[in-house]
């Protein structure tokens, strides 16, 4: 039995328009990798970054899906279902 994300119908934004963590720029911090919210387009840093802004955005907003905002990566992650929710078209 394979698990499926129950939130893919909530995707509204599919491509990042920023190549920086919005919150780290405000505070003068740095990031490792970027993640983009598929509901509102917010770009935040990954959990390997000191501030974990993408996860903080999920906790504050409840927006369940993110995608990698790194060049060449298309995977998505669902915080609620805790699974890779697939890949988006390039």
Biopython code that builds the backbone (N, CA, C, O; Angstrom):
import numpy as np
from Bio.PDB.StructureBuilder import StructureBuilder

atoms = [
    (1, "UNK", "N", (0.842, -1.173, 0.000)),
    (1, "UNK", "CA", (0.000, 0.000, 0.000)),
    (1, "UNK", "C", (0.889, 1.239, 0.000)),
    (1, "UNK", "O", (1.767, 1.358, 0.854)),
    (2, "UNK", "N", (0.683, 2.165, -0.939)),
    (2, "UNK", "CA", (1.480, 3.382, -0.975)),
    (2, "UNK", "C", (0.689, 4.526, -0.348)),
    (2, "UNK", "O", (-0.530, 4.616, -0.490)),
    (3, "UNK", "N", (1.411, 5.388, 0.344)),
    (3, "UNK", "CA", (0.788, 6.554, 0.968)),
    (3, "UNK", "C", (0.646, 7.670, -0.054)),
    (3, "UNK", "O", (1.506, 7.846, -0.917)),
    (4, "UNK", "N", (-0.432, 8.416, 0.045)),
    (4, "UNK", "CA", (-0.645, 9.553, -0.833)),
    (4, "UNK", "C", (-0.949, 10.781, 0.000)),
    (4, "UNK", "O", (-1.630, 10.708, 1.023)),
    (5, "UNK", "N", (-0.435, 11.904, -0.455)),
    (5, "UNK", "CA", (-0.707, 13.163, 0.213)),
    (5, "UNK", "C", (-2.157, 13.552, -0.036)),
    (5, "UNK", "O", (-2.658, 13.454, -1.156)),
    (6, "UNK", "N", (-2.812, 13.989, 1.013)),
    (6, "UNK", "CA", (-4.217, 14.380, 0.897)),
    (6, "UNK", "C", (-4.384, 15.877, 0.659)),
    (6, "UNK", "O", (-5.504, 16.387, 0.685)),
    (7, "UNK", "N", (-3.275, 16.588, 0.428)),
    (7, "UNK", "CA", (-3.325, 18.048, 0.332)),
    (7, "UNK", "C", (-2.937, 18.604, -1.033)),
    (7, "UNK", "O", (-2.870, 19.823, -1.189)),
    (8, "UNK", "N", (-2.681, 17.762, -2.021)),
    (8, "UNK", "CA", (-2.194, 18.251, -3.316)),
    (8, "UNK", "C", (-3.192, 19.178, -4.016)),
    (8, "UNK", "O", (-2.800, 19.958, -4.885)),
    (9, "UNK", "N", (-4.450, 19.104, -3.655)),
    (9, "UNK", "CA", (-5.435, 20.004, -4.267)),
    (9, "UNK", "C", (-5.286, 21.443, -3.771)),
    (9, "UNK", "O", (-5.908, 22.353, -4.320)),
    (10, "UNK", "N", (-4.474, 21.655, -2.745)),
    (10, "UNK", "CA", (-4.264, 22.995, -2.194)),
    (10, "UNK", "C", (-3.131, 23.757, -2.883)),
    (10, "UNK", "O", (-2.877, 24.914, -2.549)),
    (11, "UNK", "N", (-2.452, 23.127, -3.836)),
    (11, "UNK", "CA", (-1.330, 23.781, -4.519)),
    (11, "UNK", "C", (-1.847, 24.951, -5.354)),
    (11, "UNK", "O", (-2.726, 24.792, -6.200)),
    (12, "UNK", "N", (-1.278, 26.133, -5.095)),
    (12, "UNK", "CA", (-1.643, 27.345, -5.839)),
    (12, "UNK", "C", (-0.451, 27.959, -6.548)),
    (12, "UNK", "O", (-0.614, 28.596, -7.588)),
    (13, "UNK", "N", (0.748, 27.778, -6.003)),
    (13, "UNK", "CA", (1.977, 28.348, -6.547)),
    (13, "UNK", "C", (2.940, 27.205, -6.789)),
    (13, "UNK", "O", (3.127, 26.364, -5.910)),
    (14, "UNK", "N", (3.559, 27.151, -7.966)),
    (14, "UNK", "CA", (4.434, 26.009, -8.253)),
    (14, "UNK", "C", (5.894, 26.373, -8.502)),
    (14, "UNK", "O", (6.761, 25.502, -8.431)),
    (15, "UNK", "N", (6.187, 27.640, -8.792)),
    (15, "UNK", "CA", (7.564, 28.019, -9.095)),
    (15, "UNK", "C", (7.992, 29.197, -8.218)),
    (15, "UNK", "O", (7.262, 30.180, -8.093)),
    (16, "UNK", "N", (9.180, 29.093, -7.613)),
    (16, "UNK", "CA", (9.656, 30.184, -6.757)),
    (16, "UNK", "C", (10.018, 31.421, -7.573)),
    (16, "UNK", "O", (10.545, 31.316, -8.681)),
    (17, "UNK", "N", (9.732, 32.582, -7.017)),
    (17, "UNK", "CA", (10.132, 33.818, -7.671)),
    (17, "UNK", "C", (11.273, 34.486, -6.915)),
    (17, "UNK", "O", (11.706, 35.578, -7.280)),
    (18, "UNK", "N", (11.765, 33.829, -5.856)),
    (18, "UNK", "CA", (12.882, 34.335, -5.064)),
    (18, "UNK", "C", (13.927, 33.236, -4.912)),
    (18, "UNK", "O", (13.593, 32.052, -4.874)),
    (19, "UNK", "N", (15.168, 33.628, -4.827)),
    (19, "UNK", "CA", (16.274, 32.683, -4.616)),
    (19, "UNK", "C", (16.981, 33.004, -3.303)),
    (19, "UNK", "O", (18.204, 32.912, -3.199)),
    (20, "UNK", "N", (16.184, 33.382, -2.303)),
    (20, "UNK", "CA", (16.711, 33.692, -0.980)),
    (20, "UNK", "C", (15.630, 33.439, 0.054)),
    (20, "UNK", "O", (14.440, 33.436, -0.261)),
    (21, "UNK", "N", (16.060, 33.224, 1.307)),
    (21, "UNK", "CA", (15.110, 33.056, 2.402)),
    (21, "UNK", "C", (14.634, 34.441, 2.818)),
    (21, "UNK", "O", (15.426, 35.272, 3.260)),
    (22, "UNK", "N", (13.349, 34.679, 2.673)),
    (22, "UNK", "CA", (12.775, 35.988, 2.984)),
    (22, "UNK", "C", (13.039, 36.397, 4.429)),
    (22, "UNK", "O", (13.336, 37.562, 4.696)),
    (23, "UNK", "N", (12.936, 35.467, 5.348)),
    (23, "UNK", "CA", (13.090, 35.775, 6.766)),
    (23, "UNK", "C", (14.558, 35.959, 7.154)),
    (23, "UNK", "O", (14.870, 36.825, 7.972)),
    (24, "UNK", "N", (15.463, 35.161, 6.583)),
    (24, "UNK", "CA", (16.888, 35.319, 6.879)),
    (24, "UNK", "C", (17.404, 36.670, 6.376)),
    (24, "UNK", "O", (18.236, 37.297, 7.031)),
    (25, "UNK", "N", (16.923, 37.113, 5.236)),
    (25, "UNK", "CA", (17.341, 38.416, 4.710)),
    (25, "UNK", "C", (16.948, 39.521, 5.694)),
    (25, "UNK", "O", (17.714, 40.457, 5.920)),
    (26, "UNK", "N", (15.762, 39.410, 6.269)),
    (26, "UNK", "CA", (15.292, 40.426, 7.229)),
    (26, "UNK", "C", (16.157, 40.484, 8.482)),
    (26, "UNK", "O", (16.346, 41.555, 9.060)),
    (27, "UNK", "N", (16.684, 39.330, 8.904)),
    (27, "UNK", "CA", (17.448, 39.285, 10.149)),
    (27, "UNK", "C", (18.962, 39.252, 9.936)),
    (27, "UNK", "O", (19.727, 39.278, 10.900)),
    (28, "UNK", "N", (19.391, 39.193, 8.678)),
    (28, "UNK", "CA", (20.814, 39.158, 8.381)),
    (28, "UNK", "C", (21.449, 37.803, 8.606)),
    (28, "UNK", "O", (22.666, 37.706, 8.767)),
    (29, "UNK", "N", (20.638, 36.750, 8.620)),
    (29, "UNK", "CA", (21.143, 35.395, 8.831)),
    (29, "UNK", "C", (21.446, 34.714, 7.501)),
    (29, "UNK", "O", (21.279, 35.310, 6.437)),
    (30, "UNK", "N", (21.892, 33.463, 7.571)),
    (30, "UNK", "CA", (22.235, 32.686, 6.381)),
    (30, "UNK", "C", (21.395, 31.412, 6.340)),
    (30, "UNK", "O", (20.772, 31.031, 7.330)),
    (31, "UNK", "N", (21.390, 30.769, 5.188)),
    (31, "UNK", "CA", (20.612, 29.540, 5.005)),
    (31, "UNK", "C", (21.430, 28.519, 4.246)),
    (31, "UNK", "O", (22.447, 28.842, 3.631)),
    (32, "UNK", "N", (20.961, 27.258, 4.300)),
    (32, "UNK", "CA", (21.614, 26.156, 3.594)),
    (32, "UNK", "C", (20.886, 25.880, 2.284)),
    (32, "UNK", "O", (21.482, 25.985, 1.212)),
    (33, "UNK", "N", (19.598, 25.527, 2.361)),
    (33, "UNK", "CA", (18.779, 25.248, 1.182)),
    (33, "UNK", "C", (17.457, 25.993, 1.311)),
    (33, "UNK", "O", (17.052, 26.385, 2.405)),
    (34, "UNK", "N", (16.799, 26.178, 0.182)),
    (34, "UNK", "CA", (15.543, 26.928, 0.167)),
    (34, "UNK", "C", (14.356, 26.034, -0.111)),
    (34, "UNK", "O", (14.449, 25.080, -0.884)),
    (35, "UNK", "N", (13.230, 26.349, 0.527)),
    (35, "UNK", "CA", (11.966, 25.645, 0.339)),
    (35, "UNK", "C", (10.881, 26.677, 0.080)),
    (35, "UNK", "O", (10.896, 27.762, 0.662)),
    (36, "UNK", "N", (9.939, 26.338, -0.797)),
    (36, "UNK", "CA", (8.867, 27.264, -1.136)),
    (36, "UNK", "C", (7.515, 26.673, -0.762)),
    (36, "UNK", "O", (7.240, 25.509, -1.054)),
    (37, "UNK", "N", (6.682, 27.465, -0.125)),
    (37, "UNK", "CA", (5.323, 27.065, 0.219)),
    (37, "UNK", "C", (4.493, 26.992, -1.062)),
    (37, "UNK", "O", (4.476, 27.939, -1.849)),
    (38, "UNK", "N", (3.820, 25.892, -1.265)),
    (38, "UNK", "CA", (3.011, 25.716, -2.473)),
    (38, "UNK", "C", (1.627, 26.334, -2.352)),
    (38, "UNK", "O", (0.854, 26.301, -3.309)),
    (39, "UNK", "N", (1.300, 26.893, -1.201)),
    (39, "UNK", "CA", (0.031, 27.591, -1.032)),
    (39, "UNK", "C", (0.183, 29.080, -1.319)),
    (39, "UNK", "O", (-0.621, 29.654, -2.053)),
    (40, "UNK", "N", (1.218, 29.717, -0.740)),
    (40, "UNK", "CA", (1.344, 31.177, -0.876)),
    (40, "UNK", "C", (2.627, 31.645, -1.543)),
    (40, "UNK", "O", (2.753, 32.828, -1.860)),
    (41, "UNK", "N", (3.589, 30.744, -1.767)),
    (41, "UNK", "CA", (4.830, 31.127, -2.429)),
    (41, "UNK", "C", (5.932, 31.616, -1.502)),
    (41, "UNK", "O", (7.007, 31.985, -1.976)),
    (42, "UNK", "N", (5.699, 31.629, -0.195)),
    (42, "UNK", "CA", (6.736, 32.057, 0.751)),
    (42, "UNK", "C", (7.971, 31.185, 0.585)),
    (42, "UNK", "O", (7.860, 29.960, 0.534)),
    (43, "UNK", "N", (9.151, 31.802, 0.500)),
    (43, "UNK", "CA", (10.407, 31.064, 0.400)),
    (43, "UNK", "C", (11.131, 31.166, 1.740)),
    (43, "UNK", "O", (11.416, 32.259, 2.230)),
    (44, "UNK", "N", (11.419, 30.003, 2.317)),
    (44, "UNK", "CA", (12.104, 29.942, 3.607)),
    (44, "UNK", "C", (13.235, 28.936, 3.558)),
    (44, "UNK", "O", (13.374, 28.182, 2.595)),
    (45, "UNK", "N", (14.036, 28.934, 4.604)),
    (45, "UNK", "CA", (15.190, 28.036, 4.658)),
    (45, "UNK", "C", (14.790, 26.667, 5.222)),
    (45, "UNK", "O", (13.793, 26.532, 5.931)),
    (46, "UNK", "N", (15.594, 25.668, 4.883)),
    (46, "UNK", "CA", (15.318, 24.282, 5.258)),
    (46, "UNK", "C", (15.653, 24.011, 6.714)),
    (46, "UNK", "O", (16.162, 24.887, 7.413)),
    (47, "UNK", "N", (15.369, 22.807, 7.170)),
    (47, "UNK", "CA", (15.624, 22.426, 8.563)),
    (47, "UNK", "C", (17.104, 22.200, 8.854)),
    (47, "UNK", "O", (17.475, 22.040, 10.017)),
    (48, "UNK", "N", (17.958, 22.181, 7.835)),
    (48, "UNK", "CA", (19.407, 22.134, 8.058)),
    (48, "UNK", "C", (19.961, 23.525, 8.310)),
    (48, "UNK", "O", (21.112, 23.666, 8.722)),
    (49, "UNK", "N", (19.169, 24.540, 8.073)),
    (49, "UNK", "CA", (19.555, 25.929, 8.317)),
    (49, "UNK", "C", (19.289, 26.272, 9.783)),
    (49, "UNK", "O", (18.408, 25.673, 10.399)),
    (50, "UNK", "N", (20.027, 27.218, 10.350)),
    (50, "UNK", "CA", (19.858, 27.534, 11.770)),
    (50, "UNK", "C", (18.437, 27.950, 12.159)),
    (50, "UNK", "O", (17.980, 27.617, 13.252)),
    (51, "UNK", "N", (17.736, 28.668, 11.288)),
    (51, "UNK", "CA", (16.435, 29.221, 11.664)),
    (51, "UNK", "C", (15.222, 28.403, 11.231)),
    (51, "UNK", "O", (14.123, 28.631, 11.737)),
    (52, "UNK", "N", (15.390, 27.469, 10.319)),
    (52, "UNK", "CA", (14.306, 26.571, 9.883)),
    (52, "UNK", "C", (13.029, 27.347, 9.528)),
    (52, "UNK", "O", (11.935, 26.999, 9.973)),
    (53, "UNK", "N", (13.185, 28.393, 8.729)),
    (53, "UNK", "CA", (12.053, 29.276, 8.439)),
    (53, "UNK", "C", (10.925, 28.611, 7.645)),
    (53, "UNK", "O", (9.768, 28.999, 7.806)),
    (54, "UNK", "N", (11.220, 27.632, 6.801)),
    (54, "UNK", "CA", (10.142, 26.963, 6.065)),
    (54, "UNK", "C", (9.214, 26.224, 7.033)),
    (54, "UNK", "O", (7.993, 26.295, 6.902)),
    (55, "UNK", "N", (9.792, 25.521, 7.995)),
    (55, "UNK", "CA", (8.976, 24.817, 8.987)),
    (55, "UNK", "C", (8.238, 25.803, 9.888)),
    (55, "UNK", "O", (7.084, 25.572, 10.248)),
    (56, "UNK", "N", (8.896, 26.894, 10.251)),
    (56, "UNK", "CA", (8.231, 27.920, 11.055)),
    (56, "UNK", "C", (7.042, 28.507, 10.294)),
    (56, "UNK", "O", (6.006, 28.802, 10.890)),
    (57, "UNK", "N", (7.190, 28.676, 8.976)),
    (57, "UNK", "CA", (6.081, 29.176, 8.160)),
    (57, "UNK", "C", (4.914, 28.188, 8.202)),
    (57, "UNK", "O", (3.765, 28.602, 8.352)),
    (58, "UNK", "N", (5.195, 26.893, 8.072)),
    (58, "UNK", "CA", (4.135, 25.889, 8.171)),
    (58, "UNK", "C", (3.442, 25.967, 9.533)),
    (58, "UNK", "O", (2.214, 25.965, 9.608)),
    (59, "UNK", "N", (4.227, 26.035, 10.603)),
    (59, "UNK", "CA", (3.639, 26.074, 11.948)),
    (59, "UNK", "C", (2.762, 27.299, 12.150)),
    (59, "UNK", "O", (1.745, 27.225, 12.841)),
    (60, "UNK", "N", (3.140, 28.419, 11.560)),
    (60, "UNK", "CA", (2.361, 29.658, 11.718)),
    (60, "UNK", "C", (1.151, 29.720, 10.792)),
    (60, "UNK", "O", (0.104, 30.250, 11.163)),
    (61, "UNK", "N", (1.299, 29.175, 9.586)),
    (61, "UNK", "CA", (0.254, 29.331, 8.567)),
    (61, "UNK", "C", (-0.643, 28.109, 8.403)),
    (61, "UNK", "O", (-1.810, 28.236, 8.032)),
    (62, "UNK", "N", (-0.097, 26.924, 8.681)),
    (62, "UNK", "CA", (-0.828, 25.691, 8.423)),
    (62, "UNK", "C", (-0.784, 25.260, 6.965)),
    (62, "UNK", "O", (-1.426, 24.276, 6.596)),
    (63, "UNK", "N", (-0.046, 25.970, 6.138)),
    (63, "UNK", "CA", (0.083, 25.591, 4.721)),
    (63, "UNK", "C", (0.890, 24.292, 4.651)),
    (63, "UNK", "O", (2.054, 24.282, 5.052)),
    (64, "UNK", "N", (0.312, 23.211, 4.158)),
    (64, "UNK", "CA", (0.910, 21.888, 4.334)),
    (64, "UNK", "C", (2.050, 21.507, 3.387)),
    (64, "UNK", "O", (2.886, 20.680, 3.750)),
    (65, "UNK", "N", (2.105, 22.077, 2.202)),
    (65, "UNK", "CA", (3.049, 21.589, 1.195)),
    (65, "UNK", "C", (4.154, 22.581, 0.874)),
    (65, "UNK", "O", (3.922, 23.784, 0.753)),
    (66, "UNK", "N", (5.376, 22.039, 0.737)),
    (66, "UNK", "CA", (6.508, 22.820, 0.257)),
    (66, "UNK", "C", (7.149, 22.084, -0.902)),
    (66, "UNK", "O", (6.896, 20.900, -1.124)),
    (67, "UNK", "N", (7.973, 22.794, -1.629)),
    (67, "UNK", "CA", (8.816, 22.170, -2.640)),
    (67, "UNK", "C", (10.218, 22.693, -2.458)),
    (67, "UNK", "O", (10.420, 23.741, -1.844)),
    (68, "UNK", "N", (11.181, 21.978, -2.981)),
    (68, "UNK", "CA", (12.531, 22.495, -2.988)),
    (68, "UNK", "C", (12.563, 23.695, -3.919)),
    (68, "UNK", "O", (11.977, 23.661, -5.001)),
    (69, "UNK", "N", (13.241, 24.750, -3.504)),
    (69, "UNK", "CA", (13.430, 25.913, -4.360)),
    (69, "UNK", "C", (14.862, 25.945, -4.893)),
    (69, "UNK", "O", (15.341, 26.984, -5.349)),
    (70, "UNK", "N", (15.537, 24.798, -4.831)),
    (70, "UNK", "CA", (16.890, 24.672, -5.343)),
    (70, "UNK", "C", (16.845, 24.355, -6.838)),
    (70, "UNK", "O", (16.006, 23.567, -7.275)),
    (71, "UNK", "N", (17.731, 24.954, -7.622)),
    (71, "UNK", "CA", (17.751, 24.689, -9.064)),
    (71, "UNK", "C", (17.865, 23.196, -9.363)),
    (71, "UNK", "O", (18.696, 22.498, -8.782)),
    (72, "UNK", "N", (17.027, 22.719, -10.269)),
    (72, "UNK", "CA", (17.058, 21.330, -10.699)),
    (72, "UNK", "C", (16.298, 20.355, -9.810)),
    (72, "UNK", "O", (16.146, 19.190, -10.179)),
    (73, "UNK", "N", (15.817, 20.793, -8.654)),
    (73, "UNK", "CA", (15.067, 19.901, -7.764)),
    (73, "UNK", "C", (13.575, 20.176, -7.895)),
    (73, "UNK", "O", (13.155, 21.331, -7.954)),
    (74, "UNK", "N", (12.762, 19.096, -7.940)),
    (74, "UNK", "CA", (11.323, 19.238, -8.148)),
    (74, "UNK", "C", (10.480, 18.558, -7.082)),
    (74, "UNK", "O", (9.254, 18.552, -7.188)),
    (75, "UNK", "N", (11.100, 17.985, -6.060)),
    (75, "UNK", "CA", (10.358, 17.225, -5.057)),
    (75, "UNK", "C", (9.500, 18.154, -4.193)),
    (75, "UNK", "O", (9.777, 19.344, -4.043)),
    (76, "UNK", "N", (8.449, 17.553, -3.634)),
    (76, "UNK", "CA", (7.560, 18.259, -2.717)),
    (76, "UNK", "C", (7.460, 17.468, -1.410)),
    (76, "UNK", "O", (7.698, 16.261, -1.383)),
    (77, "UNK", "N", (7.110, 18.158, -0.345)),
    (77, "UNK", "CA", (6.978, 17.530, 0.964)),
    (77, "UNK", "C", (5.694, 18.022, 1.613)),
    (77, "UNK", "O", (5.368, 19.208, 1.554)),
    (78, "UNK", "N", (4.974, 17.100, 2.230)),
    (78, "UNK", "CA", (3.770, 17.454, 2.981)),
    (78, "UNK", "C", (4.080, 17.333, 4.467)),
    (78, "UNK", "O", (4.371, 16.247, 4.967)),
    (79, "UNK", "N", (4.013, 18.465, 5.167)),
    (79, "UNK", "CA", (4.255, 18.473, 6.610)),
    (79, "UNK", "C", (3.184, 17.687, 7.364)),
    (79, "UNK", "O", (3.492, 16.998, 8.337)),
    (80, "UNK", "N", (1.944, 17.786, 6.928)),
    (80, "UNK", "CA", (0.839, 17.142, 7.641)),
    (80, "UNK", "C", (0.911, 15.623, 7.507)),
    (80, "UNK", "O", (0.848, 14.906, 8.505)),
    (81, "UNK", "N", (1.041, 15.135, 6.278)),
    (81, "UNK", "CA", (1.089, 13.697, 6.038)),
    (81, "UNK", "C", (2.481, 13.115, 6.265)),
    (81, "UNK", "O", (2.644, 11.896, 6.324)),
    (82, "UNK", "N", (3.499, 13.996, 6.395)),
    (82, "UNK", "CA", (4.882, 13.600, 6.586)),
    (82, "UNK", "C", (5.381, 12.634, 5.525)),
    (82, "UNK", "O", (5.964, 11.592, 5.823)),
    (83, "UNK", "N", (5.132, 13.014, 4.269)),
    (83, "UNK", "CA", (5.584, 12.200, 3.141)),
    (83, "UNK", "C", (6.036, 13.095, 1.988)),
    (83, "UNK", "O", (5.631, 14.253, 1.882)),
    (84, "UNK", "N", (6.885, 12.529, 1.131)),
    (84, "UNK", "CA", (7.210, 13.185, -0.125)),
    (84, "UNK", "C", (5.940, 13.084, -0.962)),
    (84, "UNK", "O", (5.421, 11.993, -1.200)),
    (85, "UNK", "N", (5.451, 14.231, -1.401)),
    (85, "UNK", "CA", (4.161, 14.270, -2.084)),
    (85, "UNK", "C", (4.280, 14.186, -3.597)),
    (85, "UNK", "O", (3.288, 14.371, -4.303)),
    (86, "UNK", "N", (5.465, 13.912, -4.102)),
    (86, "UNK", "CA", (5.672, 13.772, -5.538)),
    (86, "UNK", "C", (6.613, 14.834, -6.059)),
    (86, "UNK", "O", (7.299, 15.509, -5.292)),
    (87, "UNK", "N", (6.638, 14.978, -7.398)),
    (87, "UNK", "CA", (7.467, 15.969, -8.056)),
    (87, "UNK", "C", (6.606, 16.850, -8.926)),
    (87, "UNK", "O", (5.597, 16.407, -9.476)),
    (88, "UNK", "N", (7.007, 18.098, -9.050)),
    (88, "UNK", "CA", (6.322, 19.031, -9.934)),
    (88, "UNK", "C", (7.047, 19.079, -11.276)),
    (88, "UNK", "O", (8.229, 18.746, -11.366)),
    (89, "UNK", "N", (6.342, 19.487, -12.297)),
    (89, "UNK", "CA", (6.969, 19.660, -13.605)),
    (89, "UNK", "C", (8.055, 20.707, -13.494)),
    (89, "UNK", "O", (7.961, 21.628, -12.682)),
    (90, "UNK", "N", (9.074, 20.568, -14.298)),
    (90, "UNK", "CA", (10.222, 21.505, -14.255)),
    (90, "UNK", "C", (9.823, 22.913, -14.574)),
    (90, "UNK", "O", (10.668, 23.808, -14.578)),
]
sb = StructureBuilder()
sb.init_structure("model")
sb.init_model(0)
sb.init_chain("A")
sb.init_seg("    ")
for serial, (resi, resn, name, xyz) in enumerate(atoms, 1):
    if name == "N":
        sb.init_residue(resn, " ", resi, " ")
    sb.init_atom(name, np.array(xyz, "f"), 0.0, 1.0, " ", f" {name:<3s}", serial, name[0])
structure = sb.get_structure()
